[in-house]
Amino acid sequence: MFYSLLRPILFTLPPELAHKVTLQNLNILYRLGLSKLFFRNIPYAPCTIMGLNFLNPVGLAAGMDKDGEYIDCLATLGFGFIEVGTVTPRPQTGNASPRLFRLPKNQAIINRMGFNNKGVDNLITNIQKTNFAGILGVNIGKNSDTPLENAVDDYLFCLHKVYPHADYIAINISSPNTPDLRKLQHDEELDKLLSALKQSQQQLTEQYGKYVPIVIKIAPDMTISELDKMTDILLSYDIDGIIATNTTTSRQGLKNVGHTNEIGGLSGAPLSDSSTDTIKHLYTKLQDKIPIIAAGGVMSALDAQEKRLAGASLIQIYTGLIYRGPSLVKETINSF
């Protein structure tokens, strides 16, 4: 109810400014101890996935808090897990503005942010300050000016940095907003990356005395053949989890209103069906060998139920939170 009154005001602001204002004010509420007055009665629905004990199966997708500056205040919304990032080895400003666009009639967002973040060292400093008791995922990527042939180095650098501070690590090879990044999802490039990551994971497990799962975030725009090849490679390396899916470059199903032709990744309601279809196909191949984290187009409890029935073990939301507000978190938890 409260958010339905607030959203029209936020939507008068440019999207990036609204994002910043929302997080800053949520943080003020948290620091004043007022969050519990607005966000309470969160259902307790524990589950164990990837050997991790989640407070509930609903998480915040990467992108909302790229630098881990708002983990504690976002936790008050009731998330069972929070994923921060995408973070890169070095700070980068991302793509030029404007780079974030609302499509209210489509209940969607188009973004071409380009992994804007303050770098992995800054993220670690922020994580060390948090009091969050839930599961924390860290989403890592490569710097935009790192050549594709050197991409593995960026991922390994971030993996080594965040390993002692993360409950799981998400490998983002599916954003459409970093040139050629999606090539890492295929064949030799994927094999090379996963081989290096799994070797380092084993080394880091011995070094720190704890096993941190590695999950791969994939695109919804692959063909069935490409998806099958990827699945076979993921199985061969015993990857711990899959996030399905990132944003789409497709504009299918959009009402032809403002911003629909903007370049970037589309999220929100129009992505829901293709994301669910990807989950269904993955599950037919994987069964329960690799857990699936559903992301993309979760705008209601019904969307979450469809993804769970398709084979997802966990749910992530982001664009739905922008359009529906914090009530979506509780609603989605109850759908399980």
C-alpha positions as CSV (number, residue, x, y, z in Angstrom):
1,M,0.0,0.0,0.0
2,F,2.7,2.4,1.0
3,Y,4.8,1.7,-2.1
4,S,1.8,2.1,-4.4
5,L,1.6,5.7,-3.2
6,L,5.4,6.3,-3.4
7,R,6.0,4.8,-6.8
8,P,4.4,7.5,-8.9
9,I,6.6,10.0,-7.2
10,L,9.8,7.9,-7.8
11,F,8.8,7.5,-11.5
12,T,8.9,11.2,-12.0
13,L,12.6,11.0,-11.4
14,P,15.2,9.7,-14.0
15,P,15.6,6.0,-13.4
16,E,19.1,6.1,-12.1
17,L,18.3,9.0,-9.7
18,A,15.2,7.2,-8.5
19,H,17.3,4.1,-7.8
20,K,19.8,6.1,-5.8
21,V,17.2,8.0,-3.8
22,T,15.3,4.8,-3.0
23,L,18.4,3.0,-1.6
24,Q,19.5,6.1,0.3
25,N,16.1,6.5,2.0
26,L,15.8,2.8,2.7
27,N,19.2,3.0,4.4
28,I,18.1,6.0,6.5
29,L,15.1,4.0,7.7
30,Y,17.4,1.1,8.6
31,R,19.9,3.3,10.5
32,L,17.0,5.0,12.4
33,G,15.7,1.6,13.4
34,L,12.4,2.2,11.6
35,S,12.6,-0.5,8.9
36,K,10.7,-3.0,11.1
37,L,7.7,-0.6,11.2
38,F,7.4,-0.9,7.4
39,F,8.7,-4.4,6.7
40,R,7.6,-7.0,9.1
41,N,6.0,-10.5,9.4
42,I,8.3,-12.0,6.8
43,P,7.4,-15.7,6.5
44,Y,10.1,-18.2,7.8
45,A,10.6,-20.7,5.0
46,P,14.1,-22.2,5.4
47,C,15.6,-24.4,2.7
48,T,19.0,-26.0,1.9
49,I,20.4,-25.6,-1.6
50,M,24.0,-26.1,-2.7
51,G,24.8,-27.0,0.9
52,L,23.8,-23.5,2.0
53,N,21.0,-22.8,4.5
54,F,18.7,-20.1,3.2
55,L,16.3,-18.3,5.5
56,N,13.8,-18.5,2.6
57,P,14.1,-19.2,-1.1
58,V,13.6,-15.6,-2.4
59,G,16.6,-13.5,-3.1
60,L,17.6,-10.1,-4.5
61,A,19.2,-10.4,-8.0
62,A,22.5,-8.7,-8.8
63,G,22.4,-5.2,-10.1
64,M,20.4,-3.5,-7.3
65,D,23.4,-3.1,-5.0
66,K,26.5,-3.3,-7.3
67,D,29.0,-2.3,-4.6
68,G,27.5,-3.9,-1.5
69,E,26.7,-0.5,0.0
70,Y,23.1,-1.3,1.1
71,I,23.2,-5.0,2.1
72,D,21.8,-4.5,5.6
73,C,19.0,-2.2,4.7
74,L,17.9,-4.4,1.7
75,A,17.9,-7.4,4.1
76,T,15.1,-5.8,6.0
77,L,12.8,-6.3,3.0
78,G,12.8,-10.0,3.9
79,F,15.2,-11.6,1.4
80,G,16.6,-15.0,2.2
81,F,19.6,-14.2,0.2
82,I,21.1,-11.2,-1.5
83,E,23.4,-11.1,-4.5
84,V,25.7,-8.0,-4.9
85,G,27.6,-7.0,-8.0
86,T,28.4,-7.3,-10.8
87,V,31.8,-6.3,-9.7
88,T,35.0,-6.2,-11.8
89,P,38.7,-6.2,-10.8
90,R,39.1,-2.5,-11.4
91,P,36.5,0.3,-11.0
92,Q,34.7,1.3,-14.2
93,T,32.1,3.9,-15.0
94,G,30.1,1.7,-17.3
95,N,28.3,2.9,-20.5
96,A,27.3,6.5,-21.1
97,S,24.1,7.9,-19.8
98,P,21.2,7.7,-20.3
99,R,21.5,3.9,-19.9
100,L,18.4,2.9,-17.9
101,F,14.9,3.1,-19.2
102,R,11.4,2.3,-17.8
103,L,8.7,0.8,-19.9
104,P,5.7,1.0,-17.5
105,K,3.1,-0.2,-20.0
106,N,5.2,-3.3,-20.5
107,Q,6.2,-3.6,-16.8
108,A,9.8,-3.7,-18.0
109,I,13.2,-2.1,-17.8
110,I,15.9,-1.8,-20.5
111,N,19.4,-1.2,-19.2
112,R,22.8,-0.9,-20.8
113,M,24.7,-0.1,-17.6
114,G,27.9,-1.9,-18.5
115,F,29.1,-3.2,-15.2
116,N,29.5,0.2,-13.6
117,N,31.0,-0.4,-10.2
118,K,33.8,0.8,-7.8
119,G,35.9,-2.3,-8.1
120,V,36.3,-5.6,-6.1
121,D,38.4,-4.1,-3.3
122,N,35.7,-1.5,-2.5
123,L,33.0,-4.3,-2.5
124,I,35.0,-6.4,0.0
125,T,35.4,-3.4,2.3
126,N,31.6,-2.9,2.3
127,I,30.9,-6.6,2.8
128,Q,33.1,-6.6,5.9
129,K,30.9,-4.0,7.5
130,T,27.6,-5.8,7.0
131,N,25.6,-7.6,9.7
132,F,23.5,-9.6,7.2
133,A,22.8,-13.1,8.6
134,G,21.4,-14.5,5.3
135,I,23.2,-16.0,2.3
136,L,25.3,-13.5,0.4
137,G,26.2,-14.1,-3.2
138,V,28.8,-12.1,-5.1
139,N,28.4,-11.6,-8.8
140,I,31.7,-11.2,-10.7
141,G,32.6,-10.1,-14.3
142,K,35.4,-8.8,-16.4
143,N,36.4,-5.2,-17.1
144,S,35.1,-3.9,-20.4
145,D,38.6,-3.1,-21.6
146,T,40.0,-6.5,-20.9
147,P,40.4,-8.5,-24.1
148,L,38.2,-11.6,-24.4
149,E,41.3,-13.8,-24.6
150,N,42.3,-12.5,-21.1
151,A,38.8,-12.7,-19.6
152,V,39.7,-15.7,-17.5
153,D,42.3,-13.6,-15.6
154,D,39.6,-11.1,-14.5
155,Y,37.3,-13.8,-13.3
156,L,40.1,-15.5,-11.4
157,F,41.2,-12.3,-9.9
158,C,37.8,-11.6,-8.5
159,L,37.2,-15.2,-7.4
160,H,40.3,-15.1,-5.3
161,K,39.4,-11.7,-3.8
162,V,35.8,-12.5,-2.9
163,Y,36.1,-16.2,-2.0
164,P,36.5,-15.7,1.8
165,H,33.7,-13.2,2.0
166,A,31.0,-14.9,-0.2
167,D,28.5,-17.7,0.5
168,Y,28.4,-18.3,-3.3
169,I,30.0,-16.7,-6.3
170,A,28.0,-16.0,-9.5
171,I,29.9,-15.9,-12.8
172,N,28.3,-13.3,-15.1
173,I,29.0,-14.3,-18.7
174,S,25.6,-13.3,-20.0
175,S,25.2,-9.6,-19.8
176,P,24.5,-8.1,-23.2
177,N,26.1,-4.8,-22.2
178,T,29.8,-5.7,-22.3
179,P,31.0,-6.3,-25.8
180,D,31.6,-10.0,-26.7
181,L,30.9,-11.2,-23.1
182,R,28.3,-13.7,-24.2
183,K,30.9,-15.5,-26.3
184,L,32.1,-16.9,-23.0
185,Q,29.0,-19.0,-22.8
186,H,30.0,-21.2,-25.7
187,D,32.3,-24.2,-26.4
188,E,36.1,-23.7,-26.0
189,E,35.7,-20.3,-24.2
190,L,33.3,-21.8,-21.6
191,D,35.5,-24.9,-21.2
192,K,38.6,-22.8,-20.6
193,L,36.9,-20.5,-18.1
194,L,35.3,-23.3,-16.1
195,S,38.4,-25.4,-16.0
196,A,40.3,-22.4,-14.5
197,L,37.5,-21.6,-12.0
198,K,37.1,-25.1,-10.7
199,Q,40.9,-25.5,-10.2
200,S,41.0,-22.3,-8.3
201,Q,37.9,-23.3,-6.3
202,Q,39.6,-26.5,-5.2
203,Q,42.7,-24.5,-4.2
204,L,40.7,-21.9,-2.3
205,T,38.7,-24.5,-0.5
206,E,41.9,-26.0,0.9
207,Q,43.3,-22.6,1.7
208,Y,40.2,-21.3,3.6
209,G,38.8,-24.5,4.9
210,K,35.4,-23.8,3.3
211,Y,33.7,-24.7,0.0
212,V,32.1,-21.7,-1.8
213,P,29.7,-22.8,-4.6
214,I,30.2,-21.4,-8.1
215,V,27.1,-20.6,-10.1
216,I,26.9,-19.5,-13.7
217,K,24.4,-16.8,-14.9
218,I,23.2,-17.5,-18.4
219,A,21.3,-15.6,-21.1
220,P,17.7,-16.4,-22.2
221,D,18.7,-15.9,-25.9
222,M,20.5,-19.2,-26.6
223,T,19.1,-21.8,-29.0
224,I,18.2,-25.2,-27.7
225,S,21.3,-26.6,-29.3
226,E,23.5,-24.0,-27.6
227,L,21.8,-24.6,-24.3
228,D,22.3,-28.3,-24.6
229,K,26.0,-27.9,-25.3
230,M,26.4,-25.5,-22.4
231,T,24.5,-27.9,-20.0
232,D,26.9,-30.8,-21.0
233,I,29.9,-28.6,-20.2
234,L,28.4,-27.4,-16.8
235,L,27.7,-31.0,-15.9
236,S,31.2,-32.1,-16.8
237,Y,32.7,-29.6,-14.4
238,D,30.2,-30.2,-11.5
239,I,29.1,-26.6,-11.5
240,D,27.2,-25.9,-8.3
241,G,24.3,-23.9,-9.7
242,I,22.8,-22.0,-12.6
243,I,21.0,-18.6,-12.6
244,A,18.4,-18.6,-15.4
245,T,18.3,-16.0,-16.7
246,N,20.0,-12.6,-17.3
247,T,18.3,-9.9,-19.4
248,T,17.3,-10.5,-23.1
249,T,18.1,-8.6,-26.3
250,S,14.8,-9.7,-27.7
251,R,12.0,-7.2,-28.0
252,Q,9.3,-9.8,-28.7
253,G,5.9,-9.1,-27.0
254,L,6.6,-5.4,-26.2
255,K,3.9,-2.9,-26.7
256,N,5.4,-0.3,-29.1
257,V,5.7,2.6,-26.7
258,G,8.6,4.8,-25.7
259,H,12.1,3.4,-25.3
260,T,11.3,-0.1,-26.8
261,N,14.1,0.4,-29.4
262,E,16.8,1.3,-26.9
263,I,19.9,-0.9,-27.0
264,G,20.4,-3.0,-23.9
265,G,19.1,-5.9,-21.9
266,L,15.3,-6.2,-21.3
267,S,14.0,-7.3,-17.9
268,G,10.6,-7.6,-16.3
269,A,7.3,-9.1,-17.4
270,P,8.1,-9.6,-21.1
271,L,11.1,-11.8,-20.1
272,S,9.1,-14.1,-17.9
273,D,8.0,-16.7,-20.5
274,S,11.4,-17.1,-22.1
275,S,13.1,-17.4,-18.7
276,T,10.6,-20.1,-17.6
277,D,11.1,-21.9,-20.9
278,T,14.9,-21.9,-20.4
279,I,14.4,-23.3,-16.8
280,K,12.1,-26.1,-18.1
281,H,14.6,-27.2,-20.7
282,L,17.5,-27.0,-18.2
283,Y,15.6,-29.1,-15.8
284,T,14.8,-31.8,-18.3
285,K,18.6,-32.1,-18.9
286,L,19.7,-31.6,-15.3
287,Q,16.9,-33.0,-13.2
288,D,18.4,-32.4,-9.7
289,K,22.0,-32.6,-10.6
290,I,22.5,-28.9,-10.7
291,P,20.1,-26.5,-8.8
292,I,18.5,-23.7,-10.8
293,I,18.0,-20.2,-9.5
294,A,15.2,-18.5,-11.4
295,A,15.6,-14.9,-12.4
296,G,13.8,-12.9,-15.0
297,G,10.2,-11.7,-15.0
298,V,9.2,-12.6,-11.5
299,M,6.5,-10.0,-11.1
300,S,4.0,-11.9,-8.9
301,A,3.5,-15.1,-6.8
302,L,2.1,-16.8,-9.9
303,D,5.4,-16.1,-11.8
304,A,7.4,-17.6,-9.0
305,Q,5.1,-20.7,-8.9
306,E,5.5,-21.2,-12.6
307,K,9.3,-21.1,-12.3
308,R,9.3,-23.4,-9.3
309,L,7.1,-25.9,-11.2
310,A,9.5,-25.6,-14.2
311,G,12.3,-26.8,-11.9
312,A,13.7,-23.8,-10.0
313,S,14.9,-24.3,-6.5
314,L,15.3,-20.6,-5.6
315,I,13.9,-17.3,-7.0
316,Q,15.5,-13.9,-7.5
317,I,13.7,-10.6,-8.1
318,Y,14.7,-7.2,-9.2
319,T,12.5,-5.5,-11.8
320,G,9.4,-6.8,-10.0
321,L,10.6,-5.0,-6.9
322,I,10.7,-1.7,-8.8
323,Y,7.1,-2.1,-10.1
324,R,5.5,-4.0,-7.2
325,G,7.5,-2.9,-4.2
326,P,8.6,-4.8,-1.0
327,S,5.2,-6.7,-0.8
328,L,6.4,-8.8,-3.7
329,V,9.1,-10.4,-1.4
330,K,6.5,-11.7,1.1
331,E,4.1,-12.7,-1.6
332,T,6.8,-14.7,-3.4
333,I,7.9,-16.4,-0.2
334,N,4.3,-17.5,0.5
335,S,4.0,-18.9,-3.0
336,F,6.5,-21.6,-2.1
